[in-house]
Amino acid sequence: MTGHPRRLVGQSPATPGIAFNRPVDTWTAIVPIRSLHTGKSRLTGRPDLFALTESFARDVLAACANCPEIDEVIVVTSDPQVVELAEQCGARGLLQAPPEGINEAIAQGRAASREGSPVVAILGDTPCLTGAVLTTVLAAATEHDVSFVADTAGTGSTIWCSRIPGATSHFGHHSRAHHRAMGAVELGSDQRGEHWLRARRDVDTAIDLWDAQRIGVGPATNRTLS
């Protein structure tokens, strides 16, 4: 089946990408990013906070673009500046309609995705992700209707995957427990490899950021921190 051109991170939306044949089981990635100006309260005080937040987003979008299992990326946000950033990175930017909230953003992105496409929701503060990491996660996710990756702390979640309509994400306080209670399968819980280490690492605090640098952040974040 002939697919549509895929835009790569860094290309203008008007720039032709690389034509590819879209497999039936490719995923739509949904990246909720509320704003570049709010959030990350536990990192407040850093003079580079705005640049850091933007860099996290760029590295997540780059990881999506470099994952062959993902054929579309939708960024849902309440910030028009994030829409512009998404389009610069070859993704589709979507302004969030009320009500706001991370799970509501994911639901809105899913409603705008290709009908029947499995979806993977990825938090925008996971700068250690790479295309290979997402490939590993999605390979495991194909075995389950609904699944997720817990964060490093073990109480939250960084990635949520659904192959069936009607399932909803439960990001927020104690999301790991909420996802499990709703029947989602935890991926990589018995794995200690580098890919799973990267998949679990979100950044909320200065210690998280130090650990992310230890693991290895993406090029945009690395440039900001250099």
N, C-alpha and C positions, 0 to 999 in steps of 0.2 A: 504494500500500500504506500502510495506516495505521501510524504509528510509535508509540513510547512517549514520554511526556513527558520532556523534557530538563531537567535541573537546571542552573542557572547558578551560577558561582562566587559565594560569599557567601550562597547560599540554604541553609536547613536542608534535609536530605534529605527531610523531611516536607512541605516547601513545594512546591506544584505549580509546575512549570516551564512552558515554552512548548511546546505540542504541535507536532510537525513530522512531515513525511512522510520516512521514512528511505530514502535512495537505496540501491540494492543495493551500491554500491561505497564506502560510508562506512567509515572506519577506526576501529579501536580503538586508543587511545593507552595505552601502558604506561609508567609513570613509576617507576623504581626509586629509592627513597630509603632508604638503610640506617637512618639515625637523624638526629635533629636535634642529638644530643649528641656524636656521634663523627664523625671524618672532618675534612676541610679542615685538615689538620695544618699546612699552609703559611700558614694564616691565624690560627693559634693566637696568642693574645695580644691579639686585638681584644676589647674588653669587650662588643661587640655581636655576637659570633660566633653565638650561639644565635639571636638575632633575625634576623641576616642569613641564616642557613641556612633558617630558616622563611620569610623573605621571598622567597628564591629559589624555594622550592617553590610558594608562593602565586602568584608571577608565571608560572611554568611552567603551573600548573593553569588560571590565567586565560586564558593563550594558547590552551590546548586547548579551553576552553569557548567561546572566541570564533572558533574555526575550524569552519566549517560542514561540513567534510569529516570531522570527528571526531564520532562519535555516542556513544562511551563512553570514560571514562577510568578506568583501574585503577592504583592506587598500591600497589606491593608493598614491604613494609618489615618490619624486625624490631623496630620501635619502635611500641608501642601509641599513643603520642602522635601519631605520623604518621598512623595510621589515623583518629584523631579529626580531625586537620587535613584529611585527604582528604575525609571525609564533610561537614565544614563547607563545603568548596569544591565540593560536588556531585559528587565522584568516588567510586569504590568503593575502600575501603581493604582490603587483603589482607595479613594477617600471613604472612611468609615462613616456609615449612617448611624444615628442613634438606634439603640442604646450602645454606649461605648463599653469597652471591656475586652480582654484578650480572647476569651472564648467566643464572644459575640463577633469579634473581628475574624476569627477563624471560620465561623459559620458563614459570615458574609463572603469571605474568599471562596469557600466551598460552593456557595450558591452561584458564584461567577465562573467556576471552573468548568472544564469540558465535561459534559454529561457522562456519567459512568466512570470517570477517572478516579483511581484511588488517590488519596491525598495524604501528604505528609506535612504537618505543621512544625515549623522550626523556629525557636526563639531567636531573636535578633541579637542576643548578647552571648553568642557561642563562637568566639573568634578562632578556636582551635579546629573547627570543622574543615574538612577538605572534601573534594569530590570522591576520593577513595573511601573516606569514612562514611559518607552518606550511602555509597554503594553497599558497604558492609551492613549498615543498618537496614536498608531496604531489602536486601537479600533475606535477612532474618524476618522482616515484617511480612514478606509474601506468604509466610506459613500461617498467618493468623488474620482473623477478621479485623481486630482492633488491637493495637499494641502501642508501647511507649518506651522511652528511655528515661530512666531516673537520673537526677542530677548527682553531682559528686557528693553533696551533703547527705543524700539519701532520703530527703523529705520532699523534694520537688521533682519536676520533670523538665527535660530540655526538648524532646521530640515526641510527637504523637502521630500515629499512622492509622488510617482507616481505609479498608478495602470495601466497605459496605455503606450504603446510604443510611442516613438516620442516626448514625453514631455521633456523639458530641464529645468534645474535649473538655477537660476539667482542670485547666491550668489555674494556679493561684495557691493559696495557703494549703500546705500539705497535699499537693496535687498527686504525689506518688500514691498515697493511700486512696484518694478519690478515684484515680484512674483504675487502680486494682479493684476497688469496690464495685466499679461499673463494668467489670469483666475484661478490661484491657490486659493483655499479656505483657509483662515486663521483659524487654529485650536485653540480652547481654548481661543479665544479673550474675551469671556464673563465668563471665569472661573478664580477663585482666589484660588483654592485649592493648596495644597503643590506640587502635581505632576506637575502642570502647572508652578508653581514658579520655580521648578527645571529644567523643560524642557527649559525655556526661558533664564536661566542664563549661558551666556558665559563669558569668562574671557579675557579681553584685557588690563585692567588697574589695578593699586593697589586697587582702590576702588571696582572694580569688584571682585577681589580676596577676599577682606574683606567680601563682601556681600555673596560670595560663601561659605566662612567658616561659616558665620552666618546661612545660609540655611542648610549646611551640605554637605561636599565634600566626595568623595569616599575614600576608605582605602589607596590607593597608594598616593593620594595627601595629605591626612591627615598625613601620615608618613613623607612625605617630609617637611611638615610645622611644624611638632612637634619639 
